[in-house]
């Protein structure tokens, strides 16, 4: 009954038939396990929200996986090139730390904790005595702020 609706929503976001088929199945599992939380306020809307959120999560995971893969590419080093690269990396890190310090205070702690210290949303939420969703929102807003105020060519 809702199979086509869910598939259309998922495919519209993922733009890949195989991924959309897999995601649609996962969405139905999520819908089934979330049924006790359903509050009779528009089933199709509720179902759509689950599908959209699942697709967003899939895209985030895929993006992070691509980032991790590119971070792990080995680079052959020889004496002089290696030293130059280390110096440039150190300067870039210093620039990044300076830029992070320029962020508004409520974004600074989240960006530093998440990207520099590698903490999870849960860890940051516990440290700052706020909900996990608050950390997610702050990180999102910090990214928007950075895109608006920082230029890519400011970094080496």
C-alpha positions as CSV (number, residue, x, y, z in Angstrom):
1,X,0.0,0.0,0.0
2,X,2.7,2.5,1.0
3,X,5.6,0.7,-0.8
4,X,5.5,2.9,-3.9
5,X,5.3,6.1,-1.8
6,X,8.3,5.2,0.3
7,X,10.3,4.1,-2.7
8,X,9.6,7.4,-4.6
9,X,10.6,9.4,-1.5
10,X,13.8,7.4,-1.0
11,X,14.8,7.3,-4.7
12,X,14.2,11.1,-5.0
13,X,16.8,11.7,-2.3
14,X,19.4,8.9,-3.1
15,X,19.1,8.9,-6.9
16,X,20.3,5.3,-7.1
17,X,18.0,2.4,-7.7
18,X,19.9,-0.2,-5.7
19,X,20.4,2.1,-2.8
20,X,16.8,3.2,-2.9
21,X,15.6,-0.4,-2.8
22,X,17.8,-1.2,0.2
23,X,16.8,2.0,2.0
24,X,13.1,1.4,1.4
25,X,13.4,-2.0,3.1
26,X,15.3,-0.4,6.0
27,X,12.7,2.3,6.3
28,X,9.9,-0.2,6.6
29,X,11.8,-2.0,9.4
30,X,12.2,1.4,11.1
31,X,8.5,2.2,10.6
32,X,7.6,-1.2,12.1
33,X,9.9,-0.8,15.1
34,X,8.7,2.7,15.7
35,X,4.9,1.9,15.6
36,X,4.6,2.1,19.4
37,X,5.7,5.7,19.1
38,X,3.2,6.7,16.5
39,X,0.6,9.1,17.8
40,X,-2.2,9.0,15.1
41,X,-1.2,12.3,13.5
42,X,-1.0,11.6,9.8
43,X,0.5,8.2,9.1
44,X,1.8,9.1,5.7
45,X,3.5,12.2,7.0
46,X,5.1,10.3,9.8
47,X,6.3,7.6,7.5
48,X,7.7,10.2,5.1
49,X,9.7,11.8,7.9
50,X,11.2,8.5,8.8
51,X,12.1,7.8,5.2
52,X,13.7,11.3,4.7
53,X,15.7,11.1,7.9
54,X,16.9,7.6,7.0
55,X,18.2,8.9,3.6
56,X,19.9,11.8,5.2
57,X,21.7,9.5,7.6
58,X,22.7,7.3,4.7
59,X,24.1,10.3,2.8
60,X,26.0,11.5,5.9
61,X,27.6,8.1,6.4
62,X,28.6,7.8,2.8
63,X,30.2,11.3,2.9
64,X,32.1,10.5,6.1
65,X,33.3,7.3,4.7
66,X,34.6,9.1,1.6
67,X,36.4,11.6,4.0
68,X,38.0,8.7,5.9
69,X,39.2,7.0,2.8
70,X,40.9,10.2,1.5
71,X,42.4,10.8,4.9
72,X,44.0,7.4,4.9
73,X,45.7,7.6,1.4
74,X,49.4,6.9,2.1
75,X,51.9,9.4,0.8
76,X,55.4,8.4,-0.1
77,X,57.9,10.7,1.7
78,X,61.5,11.5,1.1
79,X,63.6,13.7,3.3
80,X,63.1,17.3,2.1
81,X,59.5,16.8,0.9
82,X,58.6,15.3,4.1
83,X,59.9,18.2,6.2
84,X,58.2,20.8,4.0
85,X,54.9,18.9,4.2
86,X,55.2,18.6,8.0
87,X,55.8,22.4,8.3
88,X,52.9,23.2,6.0
89,X,50.6,20.9,7.9
90,X,51.7,22.5,11.2
91,X,51.0,26.0,9.8
92,X,47.6,24.8,8.4
93,X,46.7,23.4,11.9
94,X,47.7,26.6,13.5
95,X,45.5,28.6,11.0
96,X,42.6,26.2,11.7
97,X,42.9,26.6,15.5
98,X,43.0,30.4,15.1
99,X,39.9,30.2,12.9
100,X,38.1,28.0,15.4
101,X,38.9,30.5,18.1
102,X,37.2,33.2,16.0
103,X,33.9,31.2,16.0
104,X,31.1,32.3,18.3
105,X,31.6,30.7,21.7
106,X,28.6,28.3,21.5
107,X,29.9,26.9,18.2
108,X,33.6,26.9,19.1
109,X,33.3,24.2,21.8
110,X,31.2,21.9,19.6
111,X,33.5,22.3,16.5
112,X,36.6,21.8,18.6
113,X,35.3,18.8,20.4
114,X,33.8,17.1,17.4
115,X,36.5,17.7,14.7
116,X,39.7,18.2,16.7
117,X,39.1,15.9,19.7
118,X,37.0,13.4,17.8
119,X,34.2,13.3,20.4
120,X,30.8,12.0,19.6
121,X,27.6,14.0,19.9
122,X,26.7,12.0,23.1
123,X,30.0,12.8,24.7
124,X,29.7,16.5,23.9
125,X,26.1,16.6,25.2
126,X,27.1,15.1,28.5
127,X,30.1,17.5,28.9
128,X,28.0,20.5,28.1
129,X,24.9,19.3,30.0
130,X,22.6,19.6,27.0
131,X,20.7,17.2,24.8
132,X,22.3,15.4,21.9
133,X,20.0,17.2,19.5
134,X,21.3,20.5,20.8
135,X,24.9,19.5,19.9
136,X,23.7,18.4,16.4
137,X,22.0,21.8,15.8
138,X,25.0,23.8,17.1
139,X,27.3,21.8,14.8
140,X,25.0,22.4,11.8
141,X,24.8,26.1,12.6
142,X,28.5,26.3,13.1
143,X,29.0,24.8,9.6
144,X,26.6,27.3,8.1
145,X,28.5,30.1,9.9
146,X,31.8,28.9,8.7
147,X,30.6,28.6,5.0
148,X,29.3,32.2,5.3
149,X,32.3,33.8,7.0
150,X,35.3,31.7,5.8
151,X,36.8,31.6,2.4
152,X,38.6,28.5,1.2
153,X,41.6,30.5,-0.1
154,X,42.2,31.8,3.4
155,X,43.8,28.5,4.1
156,X,47.2,27.8,2.6
